Each structure stands twice: as structure tokens, then as C-alpha cells.
Amino acid sequence: MADPSAPGDFCFVHAADLHLDTPFKGVSETAPRIGAALREASLDAFDQLVQLCLDRLAAFLLIAGDVYDGAERGLRAQLRFRDGLERLSAAGIYTFVVHGNHDPVDEGWSAVGVWPERVHFFGAGEVESVPVARDGALIATVQGISYGHREVTENLALRFTRPRSDGLQIGLLHCNVAGAPDGHASYSPCTLADLEDVGLDYWALGHIHSRTVMAGEPYGGKPFVVYPGNLQARSPKPSERGPKGATVVEVRGGRIAAVEAVACDVVRFSEIDLDLRGCDDLVEVRNALVDRASEEVKGSAGRSLIVRVRLTGRSAVHGELARDGVLSGLLAAVREDCDGTDPFVWWDRIEDATRALIDLDRAREAGDFVGDLLATAETLGGGTGSPALPLPASASLGEEILEELLGKMPTELRSRAIGLLGTELSVGELIETAAALALDHLEVAS
């Protein structure tokens, strides 16, 4: 940890995408208690962020956009935000804020007329530069610009310049850097080269919800380019899973020495695969789900969880899981098992991807149609040492061929095959999965 008493030694905290008071409409309608806890989670995570700044004796906090979830900016979110910044200001910690596409300056309303003295909001007109001093010495300069309206297509990074001043040079911006994880609208698009060419030491970015260090190394020659990710997950999407929080940046001798991800989240979203090999009945499946939930809670340091599970493996319960109403009944049962627990576990969805129990080695040696089917699939896919036949680069098929193939399939198999076509499987994976479906159907038919 940097020694705050040494010249040029300090730390700052970088956060983004707080989305305070996110409503979580889908879960709230299904389970009001869980929905209420989720809505509180974004505010509690912000409290954790404030405490992190206090615990680390941070010189300042950077917030790179989307403080609120929308233009409505609920009253309790604004008051909670103001109260947290008041705590930081009272401790001598500065806060610098830009607004992003969810909370642009010219939209929404503000219930707070006067903010604490050590809080600075960057406007949308032009890039501003604000010096940060400690004990009379300049330690950093923070530049930033907010969104005036939601859809900003200008490359705002091109407006930044390196000032002629001492101390660490920081850019605070809500933007989409080419090459960053996908899944977010391309607001204020720019490239890594655009950022590096400005000549700053650290780019504190927001908008991408997956924590990503796009460039930089301790004491290196290139600037750090960092997305801290969002403070609290908001949905089961891949970019929302896993730990969420802020980045603590250690500065020694005026140079960046380390960047550290620190979790601030209260509730986590998790998607797990549960192999049911060895499960002989649905009671064992139910017990396996509850046991796995307990393991997930321990792995999340006691945080509450929203869980989606995919049941996999060849199992004796495959046929039972395919019965009408079994999955929904299993979901209701494990929700009851976990009801009232603290931290809570909410089962969001259970999907069945199990297969029927088949002795593949025995089937290969049988010398019948099933053996021929396996041999053909493995040759096409290049499995079990067979050379793969030439296949198209894309798994898509012509409409006429596709309709013909689907038309020849039994109804149950056809619906499952159609489901596969909407996935992003490779050709080899499609062949393997299609063979498994065919084997399942043959097993049932026999």
C-alpha cells in the first residue's frame, strides 16, 4: 500500500456504472422479497465503495458514468449518493464524476441543490481539467467530460490533451473502446491508439460491465486503460456474472505501481453446470442442487446468489427430466429449500441438457445401425482418431436442405434440433450434439 505521507505516494479508487436503484423488474414480479433485496443491493454496494475509499485512505474517487440507472434518477438513489460523497468529503477525499448514457446531464432531474465541497461533476460542454493537491503539493490532474444526451456518437477521447503540469495525468470518460468485451452500445467509440496518443498516465473508463485492463503495466511506458466493471451485477448475462466492484490504483513516486480489483457487490449472479452422472432419481438431483448452491455461497464469500443451472451428463434421470412439468416442479422445490436463508439463494432457471445412459464403447462395437451412426459422426467431427471430412466454415444450412432434414425427423427430435440452430456451436460441436440427440431418440424408441 502506498504511504500517504510520502511525496508522490497515494492511492485512488476508480468505479463506474453504479446504476443506483436498478428496479430488477423480472425478478421483482416473480419474487417480491428477492426483488426488493436486489434493488437495495446497488445502494449497499455503493456504501461498500465509500467504505473502501475510507479504509484505503484514498486521495480521491473517480466515477466514470452511469451513476443512476435512468433519467428518472429516483430520490432515494440521489440522497444515498449525496450522503456517501459527504462522508468522503468530510474525510478529505475528493470525488470526480462524469455522466454517461444512462444519466446524461441534460436529461432527468436533480433533487440535490448543493453538493459537498470536495465533489466535482464534469460538464458536457468541453473537457475540464481539475488539479488535485495534497499538503500543498500537486499530486494529480483529472480531466473529464460528461454526456449531454444519451446517444453520443462523437469520439470524445480526441478532445483530451496532456496538460503541462506535474503529477499523475488522468482521463475520466464513459466510452466504448474497440476491442473491449461486446454487449454494449457503441457510445463515444474510440480506439486504444486514440487513448494512448493523448499521453495521459491512466484512463478511468466506464460503460463496459466486465472488468477489463486493456493496457498498462506497473511503472510501464504506456498508459493504463481500465474498465473497473459495474459495481453491482444487474442480470444473469455473461458480462454481469462473477465478482463486481472497483479498482484501487496505487501510486508510488508519481507512477502507477499496481491496480487491484476489489469486490463491492452484495448479490452475485452465477451460472453453473451440474453433472448428474451418478444421480439415480429426482430426489438425488434435488439434493445435488441444494449442495451445489451451498458451495457457491461459500465461494462468493457469503454473498447472496441468483443462480441459473444447466443439468448435464448422461444420467438415469434423463427421461424423468423430460416429462412435462418436472423441471418447473424441481425449480419450485429447490426455491422452497432455499427460502428464508441468509444469504439468500434464488434459483432463476433450471435447464436440462442431460443425455440418456448409453454405453458408447459397447454401441461402437455392436456392428449395427447405432454403431454405424457413431462411426459416421466421429469421422465427420474428427473424433476418436478419425480424420475429419471437409466441412463448411459455417454451420448454417440452405433453407431447402434444412427444411428437408427437419421434415424427416420425429416431432420431439425436430424441436430439439431447431433449438440447436439458434446456438453458437461450431460445426464439430453441432455434429457431436446431433449424434447425441439421435442416440437418445433411438434409445427411447427401442
C-alpha positions as a printed NumPy array, in Angstrom:
array([[  0.   ,   0.   ,   0.   ],
       [  1.232,   3.481,  -0.845],
       [  2.441,   5.595,   2.071],
       [  0.135,   8.668,   2.106],
       [  2.817,  10.626,   3.983],
       [  5.447,  10.169,   1.248],
       [  5.604,  12.683,  -1.641],
       [  4.061,  11.192,  -4.769],
       [  2.706,   8.165,  -2.883],
       [ -1.069,   7.776,  -2.678],
       [ -3.917,   5.652,  -3.926],
       [ -7.177,   6.428,  -5.672],
       [-10.288,   4.384,  -6.381],
       [-11.897,   4.02 ,  -9.799],
       [-15.53 ,   2.907, -10.131],
       [-18.169,   3.088, -12.851],
       [-21.687,   2.039, -13.797],
       [-23.256,   2.216, -10.355],
       [-26.817,   2.131, -11.77 ],
       [-28.199,   3.046,  -8.368],
       [-31.704,   1.809,  -7.566],
       [-31.961,  -0.563, -10.546],
       [-35.521,  -1.969, -10.402],
       [-34.9  ,  -5.633, -11.446],
       [-38.428,  -5.834, -12.85 ],
       [-38.445,  -9.509, -13.884],
       [-37.341, -10.903, -10.526],
       [-39.459,  -8.394,  -8.607],
       [-42.608,  -9.694, -10.286],
       [-41.733, -13.342,  -9.598],
       [-40.391, -12.927,  -6.057],
       [-41.04 ,  -9.523,  -4.447],
       [-38.748, -10.283,  -1.474],
       [-35.815, -11.107,  -3.742],
       [-36.603,  -8.146,  -6.   ],
       [-36.54 ,  -5.783,  -3.022],
       [-33.181,  -7.186,  -1.882],
       [-31.761,  -6.76 ,  -5.372],
       [-32.959,  -3.182,  -5.573],
       [-31.26 ,  -2.456,  -2.264],
       [-28.095,  -4.22 ,  -3.444],
       [-26.963,  -1.412,  -5.765],
       [-27.222,   1.091,  -2.902],
       [-25.486,  -1.23 ,  -0.456],
       [-22.697,  -1.794,  -2.981],
       [-22.213,   1.974,  -3.181],
       [-21.905,   2.082,   0.604],
       [-19.22 ,  -0.593,   0.299],
       [-17.424,   1.591,  -2.255],
       [-17.445,   4.556,   0.109],
       [-16.089,   2.389,   2.912],
       [-13.358,   1.077,   0.605],
       [-12.189,   4.645,  -0.058],
       [-12.139,   5.373,   3.662],
       [-10.336,   2.142,   4.547],
       [ -7.638,   2.677,   1.92 ],
       [ -7.167,   6.375,   2.778],
       [ -7.752,   7.181,  -0.883],
       [ -6.801,  10.613,  -2.164],
       [ -9.849,  10.656,  -4.461],
       [-12.618,   8.606,  -6.037],
       [-13.304,   8.551,  -9.79 ],
       [-16.78 ,   7.606, -11.065],
       [-16.853,   7.042, -14.827],
       [-20.525,   7.458, -15.664],
       [-23.965,   5.869, -15.208],
       [-24.352,   6.782, -11.562],
       [-28.088,   6.277, -11.976],
       [-29.993,   3.693, -13.991],
       [-32.077,   6.16 , -15.962],
       [-33.158,   9.727, -16.464],
       [-35.739,   9.454, -13.668],
       [-32.951,   9.324, -11.043],
       [-35.007,   8.209,  -8.06 ],
       [-34.951,  10.372,  -4.968],
       [-33.564,   7.78 ,  -2.591],
       [-30.737,   6.983,  -5.039],
       [-29.787,  10.676,  -5.226],
       [-29.9  ,  11.09 ,  -1.464],
       [-27.864,   7.938,  -0.847],
       [-25.288,   9.092,  -3.383],
       [-25.053,  12.551,  -1.84 ],
       [-24.728,  11.137,   1.679],
       [-21.9  ,   8.834,   0.631],
       [-19.968,  11.655,  -1.012],
       [-20.486,  13.751,   2.101],
       [-18.751,  11.054,   4.147],
       [-15.811,  11.098,   1.742],
       [-15.584,  14.878,   1.696],
       [-15.612,  15.021,   5.489],
       [-12.637,  12.635,   5.444],
       [-10.744,  14.854,   2.993],
       [-11.371,  12.581,  -0.011],
       [-12.257,  14.192,  -3.356],
       [-14.799,  12.713,  -5.779],
       [-14.823,  13.318,  -9.545],
       [-17.872,  12.284, -11.581],
       [-18.797,  12.138, -15.256],
       [-22.267,  11.228, -16.516],
       [-22.836,   8.56 , -19.185],
       [-25.587,   7.372, -21.497],
       [-27.887,   6.268, -18.649],
       [-27.7  ,   9.562, -16.736],
       [-26.798,  12.334, -19.223],
       [-26.544,  15.882, -17.919],
       [-29.384,  17.363, -19.964],
       [-31.926,  14.666, -19.101],
       [-33.614,  13.763, -15.837],
       [-33.757,  15.905, -12.739],
       [-31.679,  16.634,  -9.674],
       [-33.077,  16.695,  -6.152],
       [-29.768,  17.885,  -4.695],
       [-29.079,  21.599,  -4.92 ],
       [-25.729,  21.748,  -3.134],
       [-23.11 ,  19.001,  -3.178],
       [-20.263,  18.536,  -0.675],
       [-17.261,  20.801,  -1.221],
       [-14.831,  18.135,  -2.446],
       [-17.175,  16.837,  -5.179],
       [-16.744,  17.836,  -8.811],
       [-19.144,  16.946, -11.645],
       [-17.712,  17.392, -15.139],
       [-19.994,  19.147, -17.606],
       [-20.901,  18.131, -21.16 ],
       [-19.673,  21.225, -22.986],
       [-15.941,  20.631, -23.071],
       [-13.176,  18.691, -21.366],
       [-12.284,  20.213, -17.998],
       [ -9.043,  19.779, -16.057],
       [ -9.068,  19.811, -12.27 ],
       [ -5.839,  19.723, -10.224],
       [ -5.676,  17.623,  -7.07 ],
       [ -3.376,  18.811,  -4.296],
       [ -2.396,  17.252,  -1.008],
       [ -0.438,  19.066,   1.692],
       [  0.174,  21.887,  -0.766],
       [  1.705,  19.636,  -3.45 ],
       [  0.084,  18.81 ,  -6.813],
       [ -0.361,  15.018,  -6.987],
       [ -2.678,  14.63 ,  -9.999],
       [ -4.762,  16.337, -12.648],
       [ -8.114,  14.813, -13.574],
       [ -9.705,  15.583, -16.946],
       [-13.253,  14.621, -17.808],
       [-16.357,  15.264, -19.866],
       [-19.953,  14.093, -19.398],
       [-22.626,  13.111, -21.883],
       [-25.117,  15.876, -22.576],
       [-27.633,  13.416, -24.024],
       [-27.969,   9.663, -24.204],
       [-26.676,   8.812, -27.671],
       [-23.192,  10.29 , -28.005],
       [-21.502,   9.084, -31.199],
       [-18.594,  11.542, -31.141],
       [-15.157,  10.211, -30.225],
       [-14.782,  12.3  , -27.075],
       [-11.296,  10.908, -26.418],
       [ -9.969,  13.141, -29.197],
       [-10.804,  16.223, -27.104],
       [ -8.346,  15.277, -24.345],
       [ -4.77 ,  16.608, -24.232],
       [ -1.899,  16.153, -21.803],
       [ -1.586,  19.317, -19.711],
       [  1.758,  20.824, -18.858],
       [  1.633,  20.149, -15.158],
       [  3.234,  17.876, -12.587],
       [  1.622,  14.843, -11.023],
       [ -0.326,  11.926, -12.412],
       [ -2.428,  12.704, -15.5  ],
       [ -5.844,  11.021, -15.554],
       [ -8.652,  10.914, -18.1  ],
       [-12.209,  10.182, -16.898],
       [-14.546,   9.066, -19.67 ],
       [-17.603,   6.914, -20.425],
       [-16.914,   5.303, -23.793],
       [-16.629,   2.163, -25.897],
       [-13.064,   1.21 , -26.819],
       [-12.668,  -1.019, -29.867],
       [-11.68 ,  -4.481, -28.696],
       [-13.431,  -4.206, -25.332],
       [-15.874,  -7.008, -24.405],
       [-19.009,  -6.873, -26.549],
       [-22.599,  -6.414, -25.491],
       [-22.806,  -2.655, -25.031],
       [-23.939,   0.095, -27.392],
       [-21.075,   1.885, -29.122],
       [-21.343,   5.261, -27.412],
       [-18.39 ,   7.625, -27.781],
       [-16.453,   4.98 , -29.742],
       [-12.662,   5.2  , -29.813],
       [ -9.591,   3.021, -30.23 ],
       [ -6.809,   2.103, -27.85 ],
       [ -4.446,   4.105, -30.044],
       [ -6.649,   7.191, -29.628],
       [ -6.25 ,   6.943, -25.87 ],
       [ -2.541,   6.173, -25.889],
       [ -1.788,   9.073, -28.242],
       [ -3.118,  11.619, -25.735],
       [ -0.215,  10.837, -23.425],
       [ -2.06 ,  10.518, -20.119],
       [ -0.993,   8.09 , -17.395],
       [ -4.351,   6.485, -16.58 ],
       [ -7.676,   6.285, -18.382],
       [-10.539,   5.735, -15.947],
       [-13.287,   4.393, -18.193],
       [-16.898,   3.334, -17.774],
       [-19.647,   1.697, -19.874],
       [-18.308,  -1.885, -20.196],
       [-19.59 ,  -4.022, -17.321],
       [-16.858,  -6.66 , -17.484],
       [-13.725,  -5.647, -15.577],
       [-11.03 ,  -5.212, -18.224],
       [ -7.492,  -3.867, -18.093],
       [ -6.963,  -3.106, -21.785],
       [ -3.437,  -1.726, -21.475],
       [ -0.777,  -0.774, -18.965],
       [  1.713,  -2.376, -16.634],
       [  3.266,  -1.17 , -13.373],
       [  5.895,   1.504, -13.986],
       [  5.445,   0.943, -17.74 ],
       [  5.718,   3.413, -20.561],
       [  2.141,   3.136, -21.825],
       [ -0.934,   4.409, -20.009],
       [ -3.246,   2.149, -18.072],
       [ -6.621,   1.816, -19.802],
       [ -9.075,   0.307, -17.332],
       [-12.741,  -0.598, -17.126],
       [-13.491,  -1.499, -13.481],
       [-16.792,  -3.125, -14.461],
       [-20.076,  -2.289, -12.809],
       [-20.32 ,  -2.024,  -9.039],
       [-23.244,  -4.445,  -8.634],
       [-24.454,  -7.016, -11.152],
       [-27.872,  -6.381, -12.668],
       [-28.826,  -9.536, -14.615],
       [-27.732, -13.103, -15.436],
       [-25.993, -12.019, -18.666],
       [-22.361, -13.226, -19.041],
       [-20.978,  -9.713, -18.529],
       [-22.835,  -9.484, -15.196],
       [-21.6  , -12.709, -13.636],
       [-18.878, -13.092, -11.051],
       [-17.355, -10.558,  -8.637],
       [-18.203,  -6.894,  -9.192],
       [-16.621,  -3.821,  -7.657],
       [-13.997,  -1.134,  -8.118],
       [-10.307,  -0.767,  -8.945],
       [ -7.818,   0.544,  -6.404],
       [ -4.788,   2.2  ,  -8.011],
       [ -1.553,   2.501,  -6.034],
       [  0.8  ,   5.354,  -6.987],
       [  4.398,   5.425,  -5.798],
       [  6.864,   8.128,  -6.689],
       [  4.282,   9.67 ,  -9.005],
       [  3.959,   6.482, -11.105],
       [  1.343,   3.742, -11.144],
       [  2.659,   0.779,  -9.179],
       [ -0.372,  -1.521,  -9.049],
       [ -4.05 ,  -1.854,  -9.951],
       [ -6.228,  -4.093,  -7.793],
       [ -9.78 ,  -5.303,  -8.289],
       [-11.785,  -5.126,  -5.054],
       [-15.276,  -6.607,  -4.788],
       [-18.031,  -4.312,  -3.516],
       [-21.073,  -6.306,  -4.636],
       [-23.753,  -7.64 ,  -2.328],
       [-25.531, -10.102,  -4.65 ],
       [-23.888, -12.172,  -7.383],
       [-25.274, -13.806, -10.479],
       [-23.952, -17.269, -11.207],
       [-24.456, -19.791, -13.997],
       [-23.325, -23.328, -13.251],
       [-23.21 , -26.702, -14.996],
       [-24.165, -29.615, -12.763],
       [-23.175, -33.081, -13.984],
       [-25.85 , -35.608, -12.976],
       [-23.833, -38.736, -13.655],
       [-24.475, -40.987, -10.682],
       [-27.862, -39.471,  -9.838],
       [-30.457, -42.256,  -9.911],
       [-33.611, -40.307,  -9.098],
       [-35.003, -36.789,  -8.812],
       [-34.525, -36.694,  -5.037],
       [-30.788, -37.049,  -5.602],
       [-30.949, -34.315,  -8.236],
       [-32.707, -32.004,  -5.794],
       [-30.113, -32.721,  -3.094],
       [-27.269, -32.164,  -5.565],
       [-28.706, -28.766,  -6.494],
       [-29.008, -27.641,  -2.878],
       [-25.484, -28.865,  -2.086],
       [-24.081, -27.037,  -5.079],
       [-25.853, -23.851,  -4.026],
       [-24.192, -24.091,  -0.625],
       [-20.778, -24.451,  -2.296],
       [-21.465, -21.418,  -4.495],
       [-22.364, -19.274,  -1.484],
       [-19.122, -20.244,   0.255],
       [-17.168, -19.406,  -2.9  ],
       [-18.762, -15.949,  -3.044],
       [-17.611, -15.027,   0.468],
       [-21.114, -15.246,   1.896],
       [-22.858, -13.047,  -0.681],
       [-26.38 , -13.8  ,  -1.818],
       [-26.743, -15.504,  -5.19 ],
       [-29.032, -15.534,  -8.199],
       [-28.383, -18.9  ,  -9.862],
       [-29.035, -20.385, -13.263],
       [-28.149, -24.049, -13.619],
       [-27.665, -26.309, -16.603],
       [-28.044, -30.024, -15.884],
       [-25.547, -32.087, -17.904],
       [-24.16 , -35.593, -18.288],
       [-25.574, -38.972, -19.183],
       [-27.854, -39.878, -16.341],
       [-30.567, -42.319, -15.299],
       [-32.864, -39.352, -14.643],
       [-32.708, -38.049, -18.224],
       [-36.117, -39.484, -19.101],
       [-37.718, -38.189, -15.916],
       [-36.422, -34.66 , -16.512],
       [-38.022, -34.687, -19.974],
       [-41.517, -35.249, -18.532],
       [-43.93 , -32.312, -18.659],
       [-43.785, -30.184, -15.532],
       [-40.772, -31.89 , -13.959],
       [-38.306, -29.038, -14.476],
       [-40.767, -26.43 , -13.218],
       [-41.578, -28.621, -10.23 ],
       [-37.896, -29.145,  -9.485],
       [-37.347, -25.389,  -9.69 ],
       [-40.189, -24.758,  -7.236],
       [-38.818, -27.401,  -4.859],
       [-35.28 , -26.003,  -4.661],
       [-36.67 , -22.483,  -4.265],
       [-38.602, -23.736,  -1.242],
       [-35.49 , -25.48 ,   0.098],
       [-33.557, -22.216,  -0.015],
       [-36.386, -19.956,   1.095],
       [-35.562, -17.808,   4.104],
       [-31.817, -18.487,   4.001],
       [-29.394, -15.654,   4.693],
       [-27.529, -15.002,   2.482],
       [-30.302, -15.953,   0.095],
       [-30.1  , -18.176,  -2.962],
       [-32.65 , -17.566,  -5.693],
       [-32.904, -20.203,  -8.404],
       [-33.638, -18.233, -11.545],
       [-33.755, -21.071, -14.069],
       [-33.015, -24.781, -14.487],
       [-32.215, -26.083, -17.966],
       [-31.947, -29.722, -18.958],
       [-29.01 , -30.709, -21.177],
       [-28.653, -34.265, -19.895],
       [-28.41 , -37.342, -22.121],
       [-29.742, -40.861, -21.764],
       [-27.458, -43.521, -20.296],
       [-25.742, -45.256, -23.237],
       [-22.616, -47.419, -23.207],
       [-20.824, -45.73 , -26.133],
       [-17.962, -48.263, -26.286],
       [-20.42 , -51.135, -26.453],
       [-22.505, -49.281, -29.044],
       [-19.466, -48.725, -31.27 ],
       [-18.65 , -52.432, -31.24 ],
       [-22.196, -53.622, -31.876],
       [-21.867, -53.532, -35.671],
       [-25.464, -52.365, -36.108],
       [-27.1  , -49.085, -37.146],
       [-26.193, -47.368, -33.862],
       [-22.536, -48.319, -34.322],
       [-22.601, -47.009, -37.891],
       [-24.176, -43.745, -36.691],
       [-21.425, -43.228, -34.111],
       [-18.686, -44.024, -36.617],
       [-20.112, -41.57 , -39.161],
       [-20.45 , -38.76 , -36.599],
       [-16.917, -39.302, -35.287],
       [-15.489, -39.33 , -38.823],
       [-17.296, -36.084, -39.681],
       [-16.131, -34.443, -36.471],
       [-12.63 , -35.916, -36.475],
       [-13.232, -37.722, -33.176],
       [-11.615, -40.936, -31.856],
       [ -8.651, -40.593, -34.181],
       [-10.692, -40.478, -37.408],
       [ -9.678, -37.859, -39.979],
       [-12.312, -35.163, -40.237],
       [-14.074, -34.799, -43.567],
       [-14.065, -31.344, -45.225],
       [-16.872, -29.254, -43.744],
       [-18.173, -25.77 , -44.489],
       [-16.782, -22.993, -42.287],
       [-20.292, -22.071, -41.229],
       [-22.793, -24.316, -39.508],
       [-25.704, -22.681, -41.356],
       [-27.53 , -24.778, -43.953],
       [-29.532, -23.781, -47.013],
       [-33.203, -23.324, -46.28 ],
       [-34.315, -26.082, -48.651],
       [-31.886, -28.666, -47.235],
       [-32.714, -27.597, -43.684],
       [-36.459, -27.96 , -44.232],
       [-35.958, -31.38 , -45.811],
       [-33.83 , -32.644, -42.927],
       [-36.153, -31.29 , -40.258],
       [-39.189, -32.702, -42.057],
       [-37.821, -36.214, -41.772],
       [-37.202, -36.002, -38.032],
       [-39.669, -37.203, -35.389],
       [-41.525, -34.353, -33.683],
       [-39.595, -34.481, -30.373],
       [-36.195, -34.699, -32.078],
       [-37.124, -31.948, -34.54 ],
       [-37.933, -29.434, -31.782],
       [-34.636, -30.131, -30.011],
       [-32.676, -29.832, -33.292],
       [-34.327, -26.48 , -34.047],
       [-33.177, -25.303, -30.621],
       [-29.594, -26.164, -31.558],
       [-29.687, -23.997, -34.666],
       [-30.054, -20.863, -32.554],
       [-26.839, -21.587, -30.659],
       [-23.285, -20.546, -31.442],
       [-21.847, -24.066, -31.72 ],
       [-19.027, -24.94 , -34.074],
       [-19.667, -27.466, -36.848],
       [-17.912, -30.179, -34.844],
       [-19.964, -29.401, -31.748],
       [-23.167, -29.471, -33.791],
       [-22.275, -32.893, -35.18 ],
       [-21.457, -34.248, -31.723],
       [-24.655, -32.864, -30.225],
       [-26.796, -34.014, -33.159],
       [-25.377, -37.535, -32.804],
       [-26.192, -37.499, -29.096],
       [-29.774, -36.43 , -29.848],
       [-30.136, -39.192, -32.406],
       [-28.775, -41.762, -29.964],
       [-31.161, -40.536, -27.293],
       [-34.086, -40.913, -29.674],
       [-33.01 , -44.387, -30.775],
       [-32.619, -45.411, -27.132],
       [-36.117, -44.218, -26.296],
       [-37.612, -45.802, -29.439],
       [-36.032, -49.141, -28.616]])
